[in-house]
Amino acid sequence: MGLEDLSHNILTARLEDLVRWARRASVWPVTFGLACCAIEMMAAGGADYDLARYGMEVFRNSPRQADVMIVAGRVSQKMAPVLRNVYDQMMEPKWVISMGVCASSGGMFNNYALVQGVDQIVPVDVYVPGCPPSPETLMHAILTLHETIHTGEILQRRAEGRPLDVAAPGWTPSVPVTVRMGTPK
């Protein structure tokens, strides 16, 4: 029996695979709720939806202890430097989820006081549509983020400065992944 006959386990795994698994299994979010989407984010952390099964049971109040930022709600021009400051204080690797249509594109508020998309301030990895998106949609976005962390696509994309590949090889979208999931009835 040679080494090629051994199955892929903890002894034969590559260190890179183990690090990706550990990162995926222990993503801790920083709280950055700005509007009504924050209520849905808090509901996702409650007992009915139980984010603890994804390793996200604790929302961190310090950016130095978190590695994913969930921007939930509209971002004003005055809040933009604070958001960037919190993002800069987070440790590498760090990820961003833009929750809700206001955070993703400014929503229905097209005026001078609001930023028209949080991606103008920080690089966004996953967009969550909806006004407000349901906790199930946020959970689907978290699972999408977990899968891209596990495959290592996010770190490769950031190193090369390109968006995340979501389809066949050779096709590159112009924006990061958008979670497309309807609101359950």
Buried (B, 14 or more C-beta within 10 A) or exposed (E): EEEEEEEEEEEEEEEEEEEBEEBBEEBBBBBBBBBBBBBBBBBBBEEEBEBEEBBBEEBBEEBEEBBBBBBBBBBBEEBBEEBEEBBEEBEEEBBBBBBBBBBBBBBEBEEEEBBBBBBEBBBBBBBBBBEBBBBBBBBBBBBBBBEBBBBBBBBEBBEEEEBBBBEEEEEEEEEBBBBEBEEEE
